[in-house]
Amino acid sequence: MTIVPTVREVPIRTDMDIVGVRQAVREVAVSVGFSLVDQTKVVTAASELARNTLKHGGGGTAEIELEERADSTALRLVFRDEGPGIGDVELALRDGYSSSGGLGLGLSGARRLADEFDLRTAEGEGTTVTVAFVNRDPAAR
């Protein structure tokens, strides 16, 4: 397994930056041969996590990385903020839970869409969410 250095780091400070995250993620997914369905999954998860980074974390960054594995390529997205953190992770990951009046599908939806999901948070220290999407199509490698 070889992790390529960050392909791109995108700041998340405004609503327009969320658009920038979606575009950057789509470009990388296309460049490594993700199918249209998989591109949609990746972009949807990225959009939700970028929105959470802005809305709940006060802004932060999205890092887009590629990882070459023995039989696949993984597109890894890391969202970091220095916000208040998540007090109750189990509750935050529950479908339908929203601390801000939304649909409550951001974190739980991203977790369902991704092949790999990791959330690290501490109250007062921010949150880091890492998701990975694996492309096992040998024609795309």
Helices and strands as residue ranges (DSSP letters): E 2-3, E 8-12, H 15-31, H 36-55, E 60-68, E 73-81, H 89-92, H 106-113, E 116-122, E 126-135, G 138-140
